[in-house]
Amino acid sequence: MYPVRTPGQLGPYLKSLRRERGLTQAALAAVLGVSRARVHTIERDPGAVSVAQLHRVLTVLGARLTIDAGAPPADASGAIRSVAGGEW
């Protein structure tokens, strides 16, 4: 299991997972039905895809997305107010 705690960790994780599976970007692209350039973009900036597309990539790579609710961070109420206040 590889916990992704920041957005910047997801791209390198996807790239590493693809390589562990012995796939080139072109091979993964062929399975996904997209261009090799699109796979490169996904690995460089996973935020450029929808959750559904990310789920498809993970499924093809034999991985899964798990959300661990765990305990909220000590400053969660401030973060919630910040998001609710439109800072997204």
N, C-alpha and C positions, 0 to 999 in steps of 0.2 A: 504494500500500500504506500502511496506517495501522497502525503497531504499537501494540497495546494492552498497556501494561505494568503498569497498575493497574486494579483493579475499577472504580474511579470513572470511568475513561475510556470504558468500553464503552457506557454509556447515551447519553452525548452523541454518540458515534460512530454508534450506531444511528439516532438522531434525525436527525443530519446526512445520513446515507446515504439515509434515507427521503425527506428533503426534496430531495436531489440528484436522486432518481429521480422527483420531481414528484408524490409521493404524500402524501395527507393521512393522518392516523391512521385515519380512517374507511375510506379506500380500502384501506390495508394490512390493516386488520382484516377487511374483506370477503374479500380474497384468502386470508387465513389461516383464515377461518372462526371468528373470535373477535370480542369486542366492542371498540369503540373504547377503552373504559376499560382493557381488557386490554393493548392496545398502549401506552397511556399508562404503565401499570404497568411494562411491559417496558422502556420507555425510561427510566423513573425508577429502576428497580431490576432490572437484568437478572439479578441473583442469584435473583430470584423465579421463574425458569423453569428447566426442565430443560435439559440439553445438547441433547437431541433437539429441544426447542421452539426453542431459540436457533438451532440449525442450520437449522430450517425458516424462521425469520425471515430469516436471512442468505441462504438460497437464494432466497427470494422477492425479496429486494433485489438479487440478482445478485452477492452477495459470498460469500466462503468463509472458513472457519476454518482457519488454518495454524498448526501448532505448530512452532516453530523451537527445536530442542533446544540449539543453540549450545554455548558453553562454560559450565560451571556457575559461579555466582558464587563469589567467594573464601570466603564464609561458608556455602556450601551444606550442609556437614555439620552445622552447628548448626541450620539450618532444617529439615533432614530429621529430626534428633533431636527437635526441637520438635514437629513434626507427628506423628511416630511416638509421642511421649509423650502424645498426647491433647489437645493445646492447641487443636485445631480445634473 
